[in-house]
Amino acid sequence: MLLKDKNILVLGIANHRSIAYAIAQFFNEQGARLCITYQNDRLRKNAEKLAAGFKDPLLLACDVTKEDEVKSLFGQIGEAWGHLDGMVHSIAFANQEDLKGDFVDTSRDGFLLAHEISSFSLTSLANAARPLMAERGGSIICMSYLGGERVVQNYNVMGVAKASLQMSARYLATNLGPDNIRVNIVSPGPIRTLSAAGIAGFRTILDDVKAKNPMRRNVSQEDVAQVSAFLLSDLSSAITGELIHVDAGYHILGM
């Protein structure tokens, strides 16, 4: 098993269709001990249902916009496990009105909110995770999208936030490398999730990508989970600061 006895934190599980859930599910099958977070008490029962199939998971609250909750999360992980081997950042949010129309119309508040949750949270979490990873080393991954590299219609402020996330990951890889902590980026192709459904014209995007990519198929949550397991395993021990596209080759195309 790729992740036998590794302690891994997974942030961003929203429902059974989310990428983070598929990652946690596969990690559980690969022998990992999991910590799953939920944002607040209102969402605790949903998190308990989602984590029910995992082996003895830690279930902890954390709103990533609140620094005291981030510190508390890692304090509790330290008390329970002593160390942390890996972290999956699969958190993103933007106001619905900022994911349609023209990017130039993005509000100041909408811009800052998308960046705080989708990008800065990686830096905040990595900083808090560092003491629990420094002794034995560790691996951190975050989820991006091609819209962070190129203009994708209706992705708007989220694309700009994903660009920020990607560069944050590279700077973190440089900062944390001396502690043998690796930081990498996974960039999945479009996948049917509830959050993706909020992007105008998403069905058309799925069909277009399937028709044009080299493999002539859409990717799945499971495709992303397998690559994520590789990046958190010892098999990727010399890989850091890398962006891996899991999109059936769509990113290599020009016109």
C-alpha positions as CSV (number, residue, x, y, z in Angstrom):
1,M,0.0,0.0,0.0
2,L,1.4,3.4,-1.0
3,L,0.4,5.3,2.1
4,K,0.5,2.6,4.8
5,D,0.6,4.2,8.3
6,K,1.0,7.8,7.0
7,N,-0.9,10.5,8.8
8,I,-2.7,12.7,6.3
9,L,-4.9,15.8,6.6
10,V,-7.5,16.3,3.9
11,L,-9.3,19.7,3.7
12,G,-12.2,20.4,1.4
13,I,-14.5,17.4,1.5
14,A,-17.9,18.8,0.7
15,N,-19.9,15.8,-0.5
16,H,-19.5,12.3,-2.1
17,R,-18.9,13.9,-5.5
18,S,-16.0,16.2,-4.5
19,I,-12.5,15.6,-5.5
20,A,-11.3,15.7,-1.9
21,Y,-13.7,12.9,-1.0
22,A,-12.3,10.6,-3.8
23,I,-8.8,11.4,-2.6
24,A,-9.6,10.6,1.0
25,Q,-11.4,7.4,0.0
26,F,-8.4,6.2,-2.1
27,F,-5.9,7.2,0.7
28,N,-7.9,5.2,3.1
29,E,-7.7,2.1,0.8
30,Q,-3.9,2.7,0.6
31,G,-3.5,2.5,4.4
32,A,-3.4,6.1,5.4
33,R,-4.7,7.5,8.8
34,L,-6.9,10.4,7.9
35,C,-7.9,13.7,9.5
36,I,-11.0,15.2,7.9
37,T,-12.1,18.8,8.6
38,Y,-15.5,20.5,8.5
39,Q,-16.0,24.3,8.5
40,N,-18.5,24.7,11.4
41,D,-20.9,22.9,13.7
42,R,-23.7,23.1,11.1
43,L,-21.6,20.9,8.7
44,R,-20.4,18.5,11.3
45,K,-23.1,15.8,10.7
46,N,-22.4,15.9,7.0
47,A,-18.7,15.4,7.7
48,E,-19.5,12.5,10.0
49,K,-21.5,10.8,7.3
50,L,-18.8,11.3,4.7
51,A,-16.1,10.0,7.0
52,A,-18.1,7.0,8.2
53,G,-16.4,4.6,5.7
54,F,-12.9,5.6,6.7
55,K,-10.8,3.7,9.3
56,D,-10.7,5.6,12.6
57,P,-10.6,9.1,11.1
58,L,-9.9,12.3,13.1
59,L,-12.8,14.7,12.5
60,L,-11.9,18.3,13.4
61,A,-13.4,21.7,12.9
62,C,-11.5,24.4,10.9
63,D,-12.6,27.6,9.2
64,V,-9.5,28.5,7.2
65,T,-10.4,32.2,7.4
66,K,-9.8,32.1,11.2
67,E,-6.2,31.9,12.2
68,D,-7.1,30.7,15.7
69,E,-9.0,27.7,14.2
70,V,-6.0,26.9,11.9
71,K,-3.7,26.8,14.9
72,S,-6.2,24.8,17.0
73,L,-6.5,22.2,14.1
74,F,-2.8,21.4,14.1
75,G,-2.6,21.5,17.9
76,Q,-5.2,18.8,18.0
77,I,-3.5,16.8,15.3
78,G,-0.2,17.1,17.2
79,E,-1.8,15.8,20.4
80,A,-3.5,12.9,18.6
81,W,-0.7,11.8,16.2
82,G,2.5,13.6,17.2
83,H,3.4,14.2,13.6
84,L,1.9,14.8,10.2
85,D,3.1,13.2,6.9
86,G,0.9,14.8,4.4
87,M,-1.8,17.5,3.7
88,V,-4.3,17.8,0.8
89,H,-5.5,21.4,0.2
90,S,-8.7,21.1,-1.9
91,I,-10.4,24.4,-0.8
92,A,-11.7,27.1,-3.2
93,F,-14.5,29.6,-3.1
94,A,-15.7,32.6,-5.0
95,N,-19.0,34.5,-5.0
96,Q,-21.4,33.2,-7.7
97,E,-21.7,36.7,-9.2
98,D,-18.0,36.8,-9.8
99,L,-18.1,33.6,-11.9
100,K,-20.1,35.1,-14.7
101,G,-20.0,38.1,-16.9
102,D,-16.7,40.0,-17.3
103,F,-13.7,39.7,-15.0
104,V,-13.2,43.5,-15.1
105,D,-16.4,43.8,-13.1
106,T,-15.1,41.8,-10.1
107,S,-15.7,43.6,-6.8
108,R,-12.9,44.3,-4.4
109,D,-14.6,42.2,-1.7
110,G,-15.1,39.4,-4.1
111,F,-11.5,39.5,-5.3
112,L,-10.2,39.5,-1.7
113,L,-12.5,36.7,-0.6
114,A,-11.6,34.4,-3.4
115,H,-7.9,34.9,-2.7
116,E,-8.2,34.5,1.0
117,I,-10.0,31.2,0.8
118,S,-8.6,29.7,-2.4
119,S,-5.0,30.9,-2.2
120,F,-3.8,32.3,1.1
121,S,-5.3,29.4,3.1
122,L,-2.5,27.2,1.6
123,T,0.2,29.4,3.1
124,S,-1.6,29.7,6.4
125,L,-2.1,25.9,6.7
126,A,1.4,25.0,5.5
127,N,2.9,27.3,8.1
128,A,0.9,25.7,10.8
129,A,1.7,22.2,9.5
130,R,5.4,22.8,9.3
131,P,6.3,22.0,13.0
132,L,4.5,18.6,12.7
133,M,6.3,17.7,9.5
134,A,9.8,19.1,10.1
135,E,11.3,16.1,11.9
136,R,10.3,13.4,9.5
137,G,9.5,15.4,6.3
138,G,6.2,15.6,4.6
139,S,4.3,16.3,1.4
140,I,1.7,18.9,0.7
141,I,-0.5,19.1,-2.4
142,C,-3.1,21.7,-3.6
143,M,-5.7,21.5,-6.3
144,S,-5.6,24.0,-9.2
145,Y,-7.1,24.2,-12.7
146,L,-6.0,25.2,-16.2
147,G,-7.9,28.5,-15.6
148,G,-5.0,29.5,-13.4
149,E,-2.6,29.4,-16.4
150,R,-4.9,30.5,-19.3
151,V,-8.1,32.4,-19.7
152,V,-11.1,30.1,-19.3
153,Q,-14.5,31.7,-20.0
154,N,-16.5,32.3,-16.8
155,Y,-13.7,31.2,-14.5
156,N,-12.8,34.8,-13.9
157,V,-11.6,35.7,-10.4
158,M,-11.2,32.0,-9.5
159,G,-8.6,31.7,-12.3
160,V,-6.6,34.6,-10.9
161,A,-6.9,33.0,-7.4
162,K,-5.6,29.7,-8.8
163,A,-2.6,31.5,-10.4
164,S,-1.9,32.9,-7.0
165,L,-2.2,29.5,-5.4
166,Q,0.2,28.0,-7.9
167,M,2.9,30.5,-7.2
168,S,2.3,30.3,-3.5
169,A,3.0,26.5,-3.8
170,R,6.2,27.1,-5.6
171,Y,7.4,29.7,-3.0
172,L,6.4,27.3,-0.2
173,A,8.3,24.5,-1.9
174,T,11.4,26.6,-1.8
175,N,10.9,27.7,1.9
176,L,10.0,24.2,3.2
177,G,12.4,22.2,1.1
178,P,15.2,22.3,3.7
179,D,12.8,20.6,6.2
180,N,12.2,17.8,3.6
181,I,8.7,19.1,3.1
182,R,7.6,18.9,-0.5
183,V,4.8,21.1,-2.0
184,N,3.2,20.2,-5.4
185,I,0.2,21.2,-7.5
186,V,-2.3,19.0,-9.1
187,S,-4.3,20.5,-12.0
188,P,-7.3,18.3,-12.9
189,G,-9.3,18.7,-16.0
190,P,-13.0,19.6,-15.6
191,I,-14.9,17.1,-13.5
192,R,-18.6,17.0,-12.6
193,T,-18.7,18.2,-9.0
194,L,-21.3,20.4,-7.3
195,S,-18.9,23.3,-7.2
196,A,-18.1,23.0,-10.9
197,A,-21.8,23.2,-11.6
198,G,-21.7,26.8,-10.5
199,I,-19.6,27.7,-13.5
200,A,-21.8,29.0,-16.4
201,G,-21.6,26.7,-19.4
202,F,-19.8,23.9,-17.6
203,R,-21.6,21.2,-19.6
204,T,-20.3,22.7,-22.8
205,I,-16.8,22.8,-21.3
206,L,-16.9,19.1,-20.4
207,D,-18.1,18.2,-23.9
208,D,-15.5,20.4,-25.6
209,V,-12.6,19.0,-23.6
210,K,-13.7,15.4,-24.2
211,A,-13.9,16.0,-27.9
212,K,-10.5,17.7,-28.2
213,N,-8.1,16.2,-25.7
214,P,-5.6,13.5,-26.9
215,M,-7.4,10.7,-24.9
216,R,-10.9,11.7,-26.0
217,R,-12.3,11.3,-22.5
218,N,-13.1,13.3,-19.4
219,V,-11.1,12.6,-16.3
220,S,-12.6,11.4,-13.0
221,Q,-12.2,12.1,-9.3
222,E,-10.4,8.7,-9.1
223,D,-7.9,9.8,-11.7
224,V,-7.0,12.7,-9.5
225,A,-6.9,10.6,-6.3
226,Q,-4.3,8.2,-7.8
227,V,-1.9,11.0,-8.8
228,S,-2.4,12.6,-5.4
229,A,-1.5,9.3,-3.7
230,F,1.7,9.2,-5.7
231,L,2.6,12.7,-4.7
232,L,2.1,12.0,-1.0
233,S,3.9,8.7,-1.2
234,D,7.6,8.0,-0.9
235,L,7.7,7.3,-4.6
236,S,7.8,11.0,-5.3
237,S,10.5,11.8,-2.8
238,A,12.5,14.1,-5.1
239,I,9.5,16.0,-6.7
240,T,8.6,19.4,-5.3
241,G,7.3,22.7,-6.8
242,E,5.8,20.7,-9.7
243,L,2.5,21.2,-11.4
244,I,1.0,17.9,-12.7
245,H,-1.9,18.2,-15.1
246,V,-4.5,15.3,-14.8
247,D,-6.5,16.3,-17.8
248,A,-6.1,13.6,-20.5
249,G,-3.5,15.9,-22.2
250,Y,-5.8,18.8,-22.9
251,H,-3.2,21.3,-21.6
252,I,-0.7,20.5,-24.4
253,L,-3.0,21.7,-27.2
254,G,-2.8,24.9,-29.0
255,M,-5.6,25.9,-31.4
